[in-house]
Amino acid sequence: MSAATEPAAMAAATGTAPGGWQRLSPRVIWVDLARSVLSFVPGAVAVFAVGVEPSLSALWPLALVAVVGVGGAVADIVRWTFTRYRITATDVERRTGVLVRRHRTLRRDRVRSVDTHAKLRHRLTGLRVVTVGAGQQTGAGESALFLDALTRDDAARLRELLLEGRSPAEVGAPTQAPTQATPAETATAREAPGEPDADVLATLRPSWVVHNVVGIWAYLTAAGLLWGLYWFAATFGVDLLDAATALADRGSLGRPGTVAVAVIVVGLIGALAMGVNFFTSYWGFELARVRTGGTGQLRTRRGLFSTREVGRDEARMRGVSIGEPLLWRWMGTADTNVITTGLGLWSMEQPTAILPRGPVRVAHAVAGRVLGSPGTFAAPLAAHPPAALRRRLWWATWAAAVPAAVVAVPAASGAVPARVLWAAGALWPIALLGAVVAYRALGHAIVGDHLVVRAGLVSRTTSALRRDAVSTVAVRQSLLQRRLGLSTVAAMTAAGWGAYEAPDISAHEAVAFAAQAAPGVIDEFVVSSPDQGGGW
């Protein structure tokens, strides 16, 4: 369909005038009214069913719940009243705001992803929240375009229109009118996966839960849950702290035993809570390659109570990155993300993540299928020269020497305890161990059509980047690198982190590796040296 006829087709499909503005779904109002009523239920139960004295000191947590619930509902109703959106032949537009009107426009040819999200209240009423990502930069104060909320059918049509390259006439008309959810749109009806043109690459494995419940986050989760439970019980006149103190036999356990039991119990509570959260978040997880009308998407679906579906345009993908966190490396744990244009790396929704945290062997296998090159992450990587280890040992020594020097004089004069100086000195072997671990993480290779680099201490990250996506390549040396005969090669692309480096490779190999990493980019500036046997 030509650009000239598309607006007319869109007008016919939407039932509006050409370029006509549309509202969000009116079901949002009924959802917010129900939300307001439900926010008063805990307080009513406490006063009328339990008999709690209606005072601010006793009921302030429940009063806060009611205020937040009503305030959020009122804000949503105001937002629905003043929000309009439309899809033209070239743009996605949204107008919103009460005192300050905002008009946001995104070019349709810049749309990188369409994220469909539904919390439980949305699923009960057949609503979806649509997030349109179009290469926004979070650091520049930009954000994705949100439509909260549309009916499920309208959200599906919007996805087809923006991401699958279909015309408005093919997509059909949106359904704006109904305010009552049909039985098929309830929370118990999940969108059925497995379309005929979907190639399923991965599904949820229950064993992955062990990779998501170990760590400091278990204790932070438990602390939040126990704090909330304590105040909730206090509202009904129950002191959980006194109950726990009476339950624990501190006399027989002693202080160390009591602390050990508390740490274990709190850790188990946090791990259990994180396990429940993992299964509810990733229930029904599916990663699939979907092809529609000549276009391809890498689509993820997940969620039990709150569902999320993200479609990523394969034409925008440049590679895959697999990170192995240091503290979980002994478990073989990995995070898998695509390197693609236009998706925020720091977004809370994590649109670049294509797998939940899980085994690194599964991440390698799935990443190979995503790239269309199964052996990419299994290929051996070239080791970096010993000079790279010496450089890291040098920096580790300096990092430990500086704090020791800072506290040396105060410790000698007695201004600070001597144990502070010993503690500063104890940082040195830890820093040296970190230097060795960082060196062992280094690696680089050219594997078929991909550049593969690996580095990182806190997270050992292996990135496979398409060589034809490298727009710029840089070879640089610091003063210390020059003395050690090392160079860093950085391949730059308009995706992901922007630059993917092979740090501290041999200076004699740097230019040749850079030329292979970016075919045709620096070839005209490089000549072969006969004195080096045809080398660069």
LUMTI-449404 format. One line per field, with one value per residue (C-alpha): residue number from 1; x, y, z. Coordinates in Angstrom, 1 decimal, always signed. Layout:
num c(NUM:...)
px c(X:...)
py c(Y:...)
pz c(Z:...)
# end
This chain:
num c(1:2:3:4:5:6:7:8:9:10:11:12:13:14:15:16:17:18:19:20:21:22:23:24:25:26:27:28:29:30:31:32:33:34:35:36:37:38:39:40:41:42:43:44:45:46:47:48:49:50:51:52:53:54:55:56:57:58:59:60:61:62:63:64:65:66:67:68:69:70:71:72:73:74:75:76:77:78:79:80:81:82:83:84:85:86:87:88:89:90:91:92:93:94:95:96:97:98:99:100:101:102:103:104:105:106:107:108:109:110:111:112:113:114:115:116:117:118:119:120:121:122:123:124:125:126:127:128:129:130:131:132:133:134:135:136:137:138:139:140:141:142:143:144:145:146:147:148:149:150:151:152:153:154:155:156:157:158:159:160:161:162:163:164:165:166:167:168:169:170:171:172:173:174:175:176:177:178:179:180:181:182:183:184:185:186:187:188:189:190:191:192:193:194:195:196:197:198:199:200:201:202:203:204:205:206:207:208:209:210:211:212:213:214:215:216:217:218:219:220:221:222:223:224:225:226:227:228:229:230:231:232:233:234:235:236:237:238:239:240:241:242:243:244:245:246:247:248:249:250:251:252:253:254:255:256:257:258:259:260:261:262:263:264:265:266:267:268:269:270:271:272:273:274:275:276:277:278:279:280:281:282:283:284:285:286:287:288:289:290:291:292:293:294:295:296:297:298:299:300:301:302:303:304:305:306:307:308:309:310:311:312:313:314:315:316:317:318:319:320:321:322:323:324:325:326:327:328:329:330:331:332:333:334:335:336:337:338:339:340:341:342:343:344:345:346:347:348:349:350:351:352:353:354:355:356:357:358:359:360:361:362:363:364:365:366:367:368:369:370:371:372:373:374:375:376:377:378:379:380:381:382:383:384:385:386:387:388:389:390:391:392:393:394:395:396:397:398:399:400:401:402:403:404:405:406:407:408:409:410:411:412:413:414:415:416:417:418:419:420:421:422:423:424:425:426:427:428:429:430:431:432:433:434:435:436:437:438:439:440:441:442:443:444:445:446:447:448:449:450:451:452:453:454:455:456:457:458:459:460:461:462:463:464:465:466:467:468:469:470:471:472:473:474:475:476:477:478:479:480:481:482:483:484:485:486:487:488:489:490:491:492:493:494:495:496:497:498:499:500:501:502:503:504:505:506:507:508:509:510:511:512:513:514:515:516:517:518:519:520:521:522:523:524:525:526:527:528:529:530:531:532:533:534:535:536)
px c(+0.0:+1.4:+1.9:-0.7:-3.5:-2.5:-4.2:-7.5:-7.2:-6.5:-9.5:-11.6:-10.1:-10.5:-13.9:-12.6:-11.8:-8.4:-5.8:-8.6:-7.6:-8.7:-9.2:-7.8:-10.2:-13.1:-12.7:-9.9:-12.5:-14.3:-11.1:-10.1:-13.5:-13.1:-9.5:-10.8:-13.4:-11.0:-8.4:-10.9:-11.4:-8.4:-9.4:-13.0:-12.1:-9.8:-12.5:-15.7:-14.6:-11.6:-12.7:-9.5:-10.0:-10.3:-7.4:-4.7:-1.9:-3.4:-4.7:-2.2:-0.8:-4.2:-5.1:-2.0:-3.1:-6.5:-5.0:-2.6:-5.3:-7.8:-5.1:-3.8:-7.4:-8.2:-4.9:-5.7:-9.2:-7.7:-5.1:-7.7:-9.8:-7.0:-5.1:-5.6:-3.5:-3.5:-1.5:-0.8:+0.9:+4.3:+3.9:+2.6:+1.3:+0.0:-1.4:-1.8:-1.5:-3.9:-2.0:+0.9:-0.1:+2.4:+2.4:+4.7:+5.4:+7.4:+8.3:+6.9:+10.1:+12.0:+9.9:+12.2:+9.9:+6.3:+5.9:+2.4:+2.0:-1.0:-1.3:-3.9:-6.5:-5.9:-6.3:-9.6:-11.0:-9.3:-6.9:-3.3:-0.6:+1.4:+4.9:+6.3:+10.1:+11.7:+15.4:+14.9:+17.9:+17.1:+20.2:+18.9:+15.6:+13.6:+11.2:+9.1:+5.6:+3.0:-0.6:-2.3:-4.6:-6.1:-8.3:-6.5:-7.7:-6.6:-3.2:-2.8:-3.8:-1.4:+1.5:+0.7:+0.5:+3.8:+6.0:+4.8:+4.7:+1.0:-1.2:-4.2:-6.6:-5.1:-5.2:-8.8:-10.8:-10.2:-12.8:-13.2:-16.7:-17.3:-16.9:-17.7:-15.0:-16.1:-15.3:-12.6:-10.8:-10.5:-7.3:-7.8:-7.5:-3.9:-3.0:-2.3:+1.3:+2.6:+1.4:+2.2:+5.0:+6.6:+9.9:+10.0:+13.6:+13.2:+10.6:+10.7:+12.5:+11.6:+15.2:+16.2:+14.7:+17.9:+19.7:+17.3:+17.0:+20.6:+22.3:+21.9:+18.6:+17.0:+17.8:+16.6:+13.3:+12.8:+13.5:+10.8:+8.3:+8.9:+8.7:+5.4:+4.0:+5.1:+3.2:+0.2:-0.1:+0.5:-2.6:-4.6:-2.8:-0.3:+3.4:+5.3:+8.6:+7.5:+6.1:+9.4:+11.4:+9.2:+9.5:+13.3:+15.2:+18.0:+19.2:+20.2:+21.3:+23.4:+24.0:+26.0:+23.4:+20.6:+22.2:+22.9:+19.3:+18.0:+20.3:+19.2:+15.5:+15.5:+17.5:+15.0:+12.1:+13.7:+14.6:+11.1:+9.6:+12.0:+11.2:+7.5:+8.2:+10.2:+7.5:+4.8:+6.9:+8.1:+5.1:+4.5:+7.8:+8.4:+11.1:+10.1:+11.1:+8.0:+7.8:+4.9:+4.7:+8.4:+9.4:+10.8:+10.4:+12.1:+9.2:+9.1:+6.0:+5.8:+3.7:+1.0:-0.9:+0.9:+1.7:+4.3:+4.9:+7.8:+8.4:+11.8:+12.5:+15.1:+16.3:+17.5:+19.5:+23.3:+24.3:+24.0:+25.7:+26.0:+27.0:+28.2:+28.0:+31.1:+29.3:+27.1:+29.7:+30.3:+26.7:+27.2:+24.6:+24.2:+22.1:+21.3:+20.6:+20.4:+22.5:+19.9:+19.3:+16.7:+16.2:+17.2:+19.8:+18.8:+15.0:+13.2:+11.3:+14.6:+13.4:+16.8:+16.7:+15.6:+16.0:+15.6:+18.7:+19.7:+22.4:+25.2:+25.1:+21.4:+22.3:+25.0:+22.7:+19.8:+22.1:+23.6:+20.1:+19.2:+22.3:+21.8:+25.3:+25.1:+28.9:+29.6:+29.7:+31.3:+34.3:+37.7:+38.8:+42.4:+44.2:+45.7:+49.5:+51.0:+51.6:+47.9:+48.1:+51.0:+49.0:+46.2:+48.5:+50.0:+46.6:+45.6:+48.7:+48.1:+44.4:+45.4:+48.4:+46.4:+44.1:+47.0:+49.0:+46.1:+45.6:+49.4:+50.2:+47.0:+47.7:+51.3:+50.2:+47.5:+44.7:+43.1:+43.4:+46.2:+43.7:+42.5:+45.9:+45.9:+42.5:+43.7:+46.7:+44.4:+42.9:+46.1:+45.7:+42.0:+42.9:+45.6:+43.1:+40.6:+43.4:+44.0:+40.2:+39.9:+42.8:+41.4:+38.2:+39.9:+39.4:+38.7:+38.1:+36.6:+33.9:+32.4:+30.4:+30.7:+33.3:+33.5:+35.0:+35.1:+36.1:+34.9:+35.6:+32.2:+30.4:+32.4:+30.6:+30.9:+29.5:+29.1:+28.6:+27.9:+31.0:+28.9:+27.3:+30.6:+30.7:+33.9:+36.9:+39.5:+43.0:+44.4:+47.2:+47.8:+51.3:+51.4:+50.0:+52.7:+55.5:+53.9:+53.3:+49.5:+46.6:+42.9:+40.6:+37.1:+34.4:+31.7:+28.1:+24.8:+23.4:+23.8:+26.6:+27.9:+31.4:+32.6:+36.3:+39.0:+41.3:+45.0:+45.8:+49.2:+50.1:+51.5:+48.1:+45.9:+45.7:+45.2:+42.4:+40.8:+40.8:+39.1:+36.6:+35.4:+35.8:+36.4:+36.4:+40.2:+41.5:+42.5:+44.6:+46.5:+49.3:+51.0:+54.6:+56.9:+59.4:+56.9:+56.1:+53.0:+51.7:+50.1)
py c(+0.0:+3.4:+6.2:+8.2:+5.6:+4.4:+7.3:+6.6:+2.9:+3.7:+5.9:+3.1:+0.6:+2.7:+4.2:+7.7:+10.7:+10.5:+11.2:+11.1:+10.9:+7.9:+7.5:+4.8:+2.1:+3.3:+0.1:+1.9:+4.0:+0.9:-0.7:+2.4:+2.6:-1.0:-0.2:+2.7:+0.5:-2.3:+0.0:+0.6:-3.1:-3.7:-0.8:-1.8:-5.4:-4.1:-1.8:-3.7:-7.4:-7.4:-4.5:-2.3:+1.1:+3.6:+5.8:+7.2:+5.6:+2.1:+2.4:+4.7:+1.8:+0.9:+4.6:+5.0:+2.0:+3.7:+7.1:+5.5:+3.5:+6.3:+8.8:+6.4:+5.7:+9.5:+10.1:+7.3:+8.7:+12.2:+10.7:+8.8:+12.0:+14.0:+11.4:+10.8:+8.9:+8.2:+6.2:+8.0:+6.7:+7.8:+8.5:+7.4:+10.4:+10.9:+13.9:+14.1:+16.4:+18.7:+21.9:+21.2:+19.6:+17.2:+16.1:+13.1:+11.9:+8.8:+7.9:+4.5:+3.5:+4.0:+1.6:-1.0:-2.9:-3.2:-4.4:-5.6:-5.7:-6.7:-6.7:-8.8:-6.1:-5.5:-9.2:-9.4:-6.7:-7.6:-4.6:-4.3:-1.6:-1.0:+0.4:+1.5:+1.7:+3.8:+4.2:+6.6:+7.5:+7.4:+9.5:+12.2:+12.4:+10.6:+7.8:+5.2:+5.9:+4.4:+3.7:+2.7:+0.9:-0.5:-3.5:-6.8:-6.8:-3.2:-3.9:-6.8:-4.7:-2.0:-4.5:-5.8:-2.3:-1.1:-4.1:-6.6:-4.2:-4.7:-2.0:-0.6:-2.2:-5.6:-5.2:-4.2:-1.8:-1.4:-2.2:+0.9:+0.6:-2.4:-1.6:-5.1:-7.8:-11.0:-14.4:-15.0:-11.9:-12.9:-13.6:-17.3:-17.1:-16.7:-15.9:-19.2:-19.5:-21.6:-19.9:-21.9:-19.5:-19.4:-21.2:-21.8:-21.4:-21.8:-22.4:-22.3:-25.0:-25.2:-26.0:-22.4:-21.2:-22.1:-19.5:-16.8:-17.3:-17.3:-14.0:-10.9:-10.1:-13.0:-11.2:-7.8:-9.4:-11.1:-7.8:-6.1:-8.8:-9.1:-5.3:-5.2:-8.2:-6.7:-3.4:-5.2:-7.4:-4.5:-2.9:-5.8:-5.6:-8.4:-7.8:-10.3:-9.3:-10.3:-13.5:-14.4:-13.5:-15.8:-18.6:-18.5:-20.3:-17.8:-19.3:-22.7:-21.4:-18.5:-15.3:-17.0:-19.7:-17.3:-15.1:-18.2:-19.4:-15.9:-15.7:-19.1:-18.5:-15.1:-16.5:-19.3:-16.9:-14.6:-17.6:-18.9:-15.4:-15.0:-18.5:-17.7:-14.4:-16.1:-18.6:-16.0:-13.7:-16.3:-18.7:-19.9:-18.3:-18.7:-17.3:-17.7:-16.4:-15.2:-14.3:-12.3:-10.9:-11.0:-9.5:-11.3:-10.8:-12.3:-12.5:-13.3:-14.1:-14.7:-14.1:-15.7:-12.9:-10.1:-10.9:-9.4:-9.9:-8.2:-8.3:-7.2:-6.5:-8.9:-6.5:-4.2:-6.9:-6.8:-9.7:-11.4:-10.8:-13.3:-12.1:-14.4:-12.7:-13.3:-14.3:-16.8:-18.1:-21.2:-22.1:-21.6:-18.8:-16.4:-13.5:-13.3:-10.1:-9.2:-6.4:-4.3:-0.7:+1.4:-0.6:+0.8:-1.3:+0.3:-0.1:-1.8:-3.9:-5.3:-5.4:-6.7:-9.8:-12.9:-15.5:-15.5:-16.0:-19.6:-22.1:-20.8:-23.9:-23.1:-19.5:-20.5:-22.9:-20.4:-17.6:-19.7:-20.3:-16.6:-15.7:-18.5:-19.8:-22.5:-22.7:-19.1:-19.2:-22.7:-21.6:-21.3:-17.8:-16.6:-16.0:-12.6:-12.2:-12.4:-8.7:-8.2:-10.0:-7.9:-4.7:-5.9:-6.9:-3.4:-1.7:-4.1:-3.2:+0.5:+0.1:-1.6:+0.7:+3.9:+3.2:+1.7:+4.9:+7.1:+5.3:+4.7:+8.1:+8.2:+4.7:+5.4:+8.4:+6.4:+8.5:+5.4:+1.8:-0.3:-2.9:-0.4:-0.4:-4.2:-4.2:-1.9:-4.2:-7.2:-5.6:-6.4:-10.2:-9.7:-7.2:-9.5:-12.4:-10.1:-9.2:-12.9:-13.5:-10.5:-11.8:-15.3:-13.7:-12.1:-13.6:-12.7:-14.4:-14.1:-16.8:-16.7:-13.5:-12.5:-10.8:-12.4:-10.6:-11.6:-9.5:-8.4:-9.0:-8.5:-9.9:-11.9:-10.9:-12.6:-10.6:-11.8:-8.9:-9.1:-7.9:-6.1:-4.1:-2.5:+1.1:+2.2:+0.4:+2.0:+0.8:+2.7:+2.5:+4.0:+4.8:+1.6:-0.4:+1.0:-0.1:-3.6:-4.0:-4.1:-2.5:-2.3:-2.8:-1.3:-2.2:+0.4:+0.0:+1.8:-0.8:-2.0:-0.4:+1.3:-0.2:-3.7:-4.0:-6.6:-5.1:-5.7:-7.8:-8.0:-4.7:-6.7:-8.4:-5.4:-3.9:-7.3:-8.2:-4.7:-5.2:-8.6:-7.3:-4.6:-5.8:-2.9:-0.2:+0.3:-1.9:+1.1:+2.5:-0.8:-2.2:-5.6:-5.6:-8.0:-7.8:-9.5:-12.4:-10.8:-9.5:-6.2)
pz c(+0.0:-0.9:+1.5:-0.2:+0.2:+3.7:+5.6:+3.8:+4.6:+8.2:+8.4:+7.0:+9.4:+12.5:+11.8:+12.3:+10.1:+8.5:+11.2:+13.9:+17.5:+19.7:+23.4:+25.7:+26.7:+29.0:+31.0:+32.8:+34.7:+36.0:+37.0:+39.0:+40.7:+41.8:+42.9:+45.0:+46.8:+47.4:+49.0:+51.9:+52.6:+54.9:+57.1:+57.2:+58.2:+61.0:+62.5:+62.0:+62.0:+64.3:+66.5:+66.3:+67.9:+65.0:+65.8:+63.5:+65.5:+65.0:+61.5:+59.7:+57.6:+56.3:+55.9:+53.8:+51.6:+51.1:+50.2:+47.7:+46.2:+45.8:+44.7:+42.0:+40.8:+40.5:+38.7:+36.2:+35.5:+34.9:+32.6:+30.7:+30.3:+28.7:+26.7:+23.0:+20.5:+16.8:+14.2:+10.9:+7.8:+9.2:+12.9:+16.3:+18.2:+21.8:+23.5:+27.3:+30.2:+32.2:+33.2:+30.8:+27.5:+25.9:+22.3:+21.7:+18.2:+17.2:+13.6:+12.7:+10.9:+14.1:+16.2:+17.7:+20.0:+21.2:+24.8:+25.9:+29.7:+31.8:+35.6:+37.2:+37.2:+33.5:+32.7:+34.6:+32.4:+29.1:+29.1:+28.1:+28.6:+25.4:+25.5:+22.1:+22.1:+19.3:+20.1:+23.0:+25.2:+28.9:+29.8:+27.6:+29.5:+26.8:+27.4:+25.6:+24.5:+26.9:+26.2:+29.5:+28.7:+25.5:+25.0:+24.3:+20.7:+20.1:+21.6:+19.3:+16.3:+17.3:+17.5:+14.1:+12.7:+14.2:+14.3:+11.8:+8.9:+8.1:+6.8:+8.7:+6.2:+6.9:+10.6:+10.9:+13.1:+16.8:+19.4:+21.5:+22.7:+25.1:+28.7:+29.9:+29.6:+27.8:+29.5:+26.9:+28.1:+31.8:+33.6:+33.2:+29.5:+28.4:+24.8:+23.2:+22.0:+19.2:+15.9:+12.8:+11.9:+15.3:+15.9:+19.7:+20.9:+24.7:+27.3:+31.1:+33.0:+36.8:+37.7:+36.7:+40.0:+41.9:+39.9:+41.1:+44.8:+46.0:+47.1:+49.1:+47.4:+49.4:+52.7:+51.3:+50.1:+53.5:+55.3:+53.3:+53.8:+57.6:+58.0:+56.2:+58.1:+61.4:+60.8:+59.4:+62.4:+64.8:+63.3:+64.7:+68.1:+67.5:+68.3:+66.1:+67.6:+71.1:+69.7:+67.9:+71.0:+73.1:+70.6:+70.4:+73.2:+73.5:+76.8:+75.3:+71.9:+73.1:+71.1:+68.3:+67.9:+67.9:+65.3:+63.1:+63.4:+62.5:+59.5:+58.2:+58.8:+57.2:+54.3:+53.8:+53.9:+51.3:+49.1:+49.3:+48.4:+45.5:+44.2:+44.3:+42.5:+39.9:+39.0:+39.0:+36.8:+34.3:+34.3:+30.8:+29.5:+25.8:+23.5:+19.9:+16.5:+14.7:+11.0:+9.6:+6.1:+5.5:+8.8:+11.8:+15.5:+18.6:+21.0:+24.7:+26.7:+30.4:+33.5:+35.6:+37.4:+35.5:+31.9:+29.6:+25.9:+24.1:+20.4:+19.1:+15.4:+14.2:+11.6:+14.4:+16.2:+16.1:+18.4:+21.8:+25.1:+27.9:+31.4:+34.2:+37.6:+39.8:+42.9:+41.0:+38.6:+40.7:+39.9:+36.2:+36.2:+33.2:+32.0:+28.3:+26.4:+22.8:+21.3:+19.5:+18.5:+20.4:+23.6:+26.9:+28.8:+32.2:+31.7:+34.6:+32.1:+30.7:+27.1:+25.9:+28.2:+26.2:+28.9:+32.7:+34.7:+34.3:+33.3:+31.1:+28.9:+28.1:+27.4:+25.0:+23.1:+22.8:+21.9:+19.1:+17.7:+18.0:+16.0:+13.5:+14.3:+16.9:+17.4:+18.1:+21.9:+21.9:+19.9:+21.8:+22.5:+22.1:+25.4:+26.1:+26.7:+30.2:+30.1:+30.5:+33.9:+34.9:+34.2:+36.3:+39.2:+39.0:+39.3:+42.1:+44.0:+43.7:+44.6:+47.8:+48.6:+48.4:+51.4:+53.4:+52.8:+53.8:+57.2:+57.9:+59.5:+61.7:+62.8:+63.7:+65.8:+67.5:+66.0:+64.6:+65.9:+64.4:+63.2:+60.6:+59.0:+59.1:+57.5:+54.7:+54.2:+53.9:+50.8:+48.8:+48.5:+47.7:+45.0:+43.6:+43.4:+41.6:+39.1:+38.4:+37.9:+35.6:+33.5:+33.2:+31.9:+28.9:+25.4:+21.8:+18.5:+15.0:+14.6:+11.1:+10.7:+14.4:+16.5:+20.0:+22.9:+26.6:+29.7:+33.1:+36.8:+38.5:+35.5:+32.9:+29.8:+26.4:+23.5:+20.0:+17.6:+13.9:+12.0:+9.4:+12.2:+13.3:+12.1:+13.7:+15.1:+17.4:+18.5:+21.5:+24.0:+27.4:+28.6:+30.6:+27.8:+25.5:+27.9:+28.1:+24.4:+24.7:+22.9:+23.3:+20.3:+20.5:+17.9:+17.9:+16.8:+17.1:+19.5:+23.0:+24.9:+21.7:+22.0:+22.6:+23.6:+23.5:+26.1:+26.4:+23.4:+21.9:+20.1:+17.2:+16.7:+17.4:+13.9:+12.2:+14.7:+14.1:+10.4:+10.8:+13.3:+10.9:+7.3:+4.9:+7.6:+7.9:+5.0:+2.9:+5.8:+6.4:+4.4:+4.5:+5.7:+3.8:+6.6:+8.9:+6.6:+5.1:+8.4:+9.0)
# end
